[in-house]
Amino acid sequence: MTALRMPEPDAGVFARRAEIVRRLGEIVPGEGVIADARGLAPYESDGVTVYAQAPLVVVLPETVEQVSRVLAYCHQEGIKVVPRGAGTSLSGGALPLADGVLMSMMKFNRVLDIDFPNRCAVVQPGVTNLGITRAVEHEGFYYAPDPSSQIACSIGGNVAENSGGVHCLKYGLTTNNVLGVEMVLMDGTVLRIGGKHLDSPGYDLMGLIVGSEGLLGVVTEVTVRILRAPETARAVLVGFNSSEAGGQTVADIIAAGIIPGGMEMMDRPAIHAAEDFVHAGYPRDAEALLIVELDGPAAEVSHLIERVAEIARGNGCVDLRVSNSDAERLVFWAGRKAAFPAVGRISPDYLCMDGTIPRKELPHVLARMRAMGEHYGLRCANVFHAGDGNLHPLILFDANVPGELDKAEAFGADILRLCVEVGGCLTGEHGVGVEKRDLMPAMFDEIDLAHQIRVKCAFDPKQLLNPGKVFPQLHRCAELGRLHVQRGALPHPDIPRF
Ligand SMILES: Cc1cc2nc3c(=O)[nH]c(=O)nc-3n(C[C@H](O)[C@H](O)[C@H](O)COP(=O)(O)OP(=O)(O)OC[C@H]3O[C@@H](n4cnc5c(N)ncnc54)[C@H](O)[C@@H]3O)c2cc1C
């Protein structure tokens, strides 16, 4: 476990713990409250297990009214709340607070309405991403955004993180596939934004809510767009002897006006780890592997496969295979989809970074990352959503070796600063959470950050919902703008700073 500066715990809340547990039990009776140390243990961390903290208490509401009453009570009593879905976040967004209530939304697990004529489904936030596709596939439909964690992660978490996946290059991220949400604000107010219709008058609040990382409200219902499954999907597996050639192929495919259903790249260490794990038939001697999926009507797919193959050959590929059956296509993907656990087999620990760069910068960024790896003495395996320019460097280390975690974190921070330096950004799809919180000033100046915090304050003026995440400094809503210290006198000295 590593030290992480979080908001100062409120001693008054600890002192009232028994009373808080009792009140929550009244609002969510039966098995809705977990307060014993053993029961709290599974909630101590999310996918970023290097940070762990038991919450004050876990509450598992089942109805919107319960969510609203719990939040209103916590608002009135000044108690912090951290929303949680399936706990697969890779940025520490669901990390509990010692003096905070952890609100698990996993009992909200029902599909409420499937509306095929309007091409949408209304689901509760605890339904898994894959669960939505499972509910509509009997009629030939699916939900397009497909994080690799889709078997486990919840749609509520996807909304909070604006999650992406292989298919997002062509079909958009979560934000492009969510039509409406119901959300409960920290003071208990229930708010509906959007719906089955395509556009809404006024500000684009949906754009604000998707990706808000549990800081603005607790999502209790989501209306998602569902799509007809494509008639055909085929994949091309291409090996290159340099990542530059792979990166150029990606750029040439997009420049040719082809938008693949998915376009993913892996470097040599990732290829080897995946091949050893799932035996997908990846070329072990390749420096870079590209998987390009084309989907649509069969004739169009055949034509596009040929064009992609031509472009790859033009860039000197050393291996090229086209899937001839759906089973073979899925085998091509199996290695990529299992890349994270595969890397977990070759290193005691790894940090999964998530940054985005303009596509053309890929070769330059890869070369700089190699140099950084040598500087820190750490290995790095790379998987990319190549079409989106979204990098996932996996930094390998051993937390039992003193100092290695610090080195891995410094290496990761350097990579993210590099993404910003070349015109990209700090996150592609995993969110900021606590992992990238302190790097926000590398991307935003004080004015940008102050405006973002103003938005937070409009929804949650007491800063009780998921505090300590996303924003590098704890501002109170009264204290926005520049911190001007005059003659050593700190403005608002009562505000806890961390
Ligand atoms: C092996 C693995 C592979 C992954 N692959 C991908 C990938 O390909 N693409 C990708 O984008 N991500 C990926 N992820 C990251 C993760 O799965 C996503 O961020 C996912 O959306 C998190 O969903 P969750 O239900 O687990 O949310 P949690 O981890 O529980 O929470 C994540 C954030 O959402 C907030 N939140 C959760 N539910 C609600 C709610 N109902 N209302 C308000 N806020 C809420 C939490 O407060 C927290 O800030 C991967 C993770 C793992 C472990």
The ligand as a Tripos MOL2 file, in Angstrom:
@<TRIPOS>MOLECULE
LIG
   53    58     1     0     0
SMALL
NO_CHARGES

@<TRIPOS>ATOM
      1 C1         -9.0330   -5.8290  -16.3730 C.3       1 LIG1
      2 C2         -9.6440   -4.4640  -16.5890 C.ar      1 LIG1
      3 C3         -9.8240   -4.0060  -17.8760 C.ar      1 LIG1
      4 C4        -10.3650   -2.7380  -18.1030 C.ar      1 LIG1
      5 N1        -10.5640   -2.3300  -19.3950 N.ar      1 LIG1
      6 C5        -11.1130   -1.1240  -19.6150 C.ar      1 LIG1
      7 C6        -11.3320   -0.6880  -20.9530 C.ar      1 LIG1
      8 O1        -11.0580   -1.3870  -21.9280 O.2       1 LIG1
      9 N2        -11.8740    0.5430  -21.1250 N.ar      1 LIG1
     10 C7        -12.2160    1.3440  -20.0700 C.ar      1 LIG1
     11 O2        -12.7010    2.4500  -20.2940 O.2       1 LIG1
     12 N3        -12.0120    0.9480  -18.7950 N.ar      1 LIG1
     13 C8        -11.4920   -0.2560  -18.5380 C.ar      1 LIG1
     14 N4        -11.2950   -0.6650  -17.2460 N.ar      1 LIG1
     15 C9        -11.6310    0.2590  -16.1350 C.3       1 LIG1
     16 C10       -13.0310    0.0800  -15.4940 C.3       1 LIG1
     17 O3        -13.5510   -1.2120  -15.7540 O.3       1 LIG1
     18 C11       -14.0030    1.1690  -15.9860 C.3       1 LIG1
     19 O4        -13.5610    2.4460  -15.5620 O.3       1 LIG1
     20 C12       -15.4450    0.9560  -15.5070 C.3       1 LIG1
     21 O5        -16.2940    1.8830  -16.1120 O.3       1 LIG1
     22 C13       -15.6200    1.0740  -14.0000 C.3       1 LIG1
     23 O6        -16.9160    0.5850  -13.6970 O.3       1 LIG1
     24 P1        -17.2560    0.0390  -12.2320 P.3       1 LIG1
     25 O7        -18.6840   -0.3590  -12.2070 O.co2     1 LIG1
     26 O8        -16.2880   -0.9980  -11.8380 O.co2     1 LIG1
     27 O9        -17.0580    1.3800  -11.3890 O.3       1 LIG1
     28 P2        -16.2720    1.5940  -10.0250 P.3       1 LIG1
     29 O10       -14.8620    1.1550  -10.1660 O.co2     1 LIG1
     30 O11       -17.0410    1.0290   -8.9010 O.co2     1 LIG1
     31 O12       -16.3290    3.1770   -9.9260 O.3       1 LIG1
     32 C14       -15.6810    3.9720  -10.8810 C.3       1 LIG1
     33 C15       -16.0850    5.4280  -10.6820 C.3       1 LIG1
     34 O13       -17.4580    5.5590  -10.9570 O.3       1 LIG1
     35 C16       -18.1590    6.1270   -9.8570 C.3       1 LIG1
     36 N5        -19.4730    5.4690   -9.8680 N.ar      1 LIG1
     37 C17       -19.7340    4.1420   -9.9520 C.ar      1 LIG1
     38 N6        -21.0600    3.9400  -10.0010 N.ar      1 LIG1
     39 C18       -21.6570    5.1570   -9.9430 C.ar      1 LIG1
     40 C19       -22.9980    5.6180   -9.9520 C.ar      1 LIG1
     41 N7        -24.0350    4.7790  -10.0350 N.pl3     1 LIG1
     42 N8        -23.2290    6.9540   -9.8810 N.ar      1 LIG1
     43 C20       -22.2020    7.8360   -9.8200 C.ar      1 LIG1
     44 N9        -20.9100    7.4470   -9.8030 N.ar      1 LIG1
     45 C21       -20.6460    6.1340   -9.8730 C.ar      1 LIG1
     46 C22       -17.2950    5.8410   -8.6580 C.3       1 LIG1
     47 O14       -17.4770    6.8000   -7.6380 O.3       1 LIG1
     48 C23       -15.8970    5.9320   -9.2560 C.3       1 LIG1
     49 O15       -15.4920    7.2720   -9.3020 O.3       1 LIG1
     50 C24       -10.7430   -1.9250  -17.0000 C.ar      1 LIG1
     51 C25       -10.5800   -2.4010  -15.6990 C.ar      1 LIG1
     52 C26       -10.0340   -3.6470  -15.4870 C.ar      1 LIG1
     53 C27        -9.8740   -4.1170  -14.0710 C.3       1 LIG1
@<TRIPOS>BOND
     1     1     2 1
     2     2     3 ar
     3     2    52 ar
     4     3     4 ar
     5     4     5 ar
     6     4    50 ar
     7     5     6 ar
     8     6     7 ar
     9     6    13 1
    10     7     8 2
    11     7     9 ar
    12     9    10 ar
    13    10    11 2
    14    10    12 ar
    15    12    13 ar
    16    13    14 ar
    17    14    15 1
    18    14    50 ar
    19    15    16 1
    20    16    17 1
    21    16    18 1
    22    18    19 1
    23    18    20 1
    24    20    21 1
    25    20    22 1
    26    22    23 1
    27    23    24 1
    28    24    25 2
    29    24    26 1
    30    24    27 1
    31    27    28 1
    32    28    29 2
    33    28    30 1
    34    28    31 1
    35    31    32 1
    36    32    33 1
    37    33    34 1
    38    33    48 1
    39    34    35 1
    40    35    36 1
    41    35    46 1
    42    36    37 ar
    43    36    45 ar
    44    37    38 ar
    45    38    39 ar
    46    39    40 ar
    47    39    45 ar
    48    40    41 1
    49    40    42 ar
    50    42    43 ar
    51    43    44 ar
    52    44    45 ar
    53    46    47 1
    54    46    48 1
    55    48    49 1
    56    50    51 ar
    57    51    52 ar
    58    52    53 1
@<TRIPOS>SUBSTRUCTURE
     1 LIG1         1 GROUP 0 **** ****
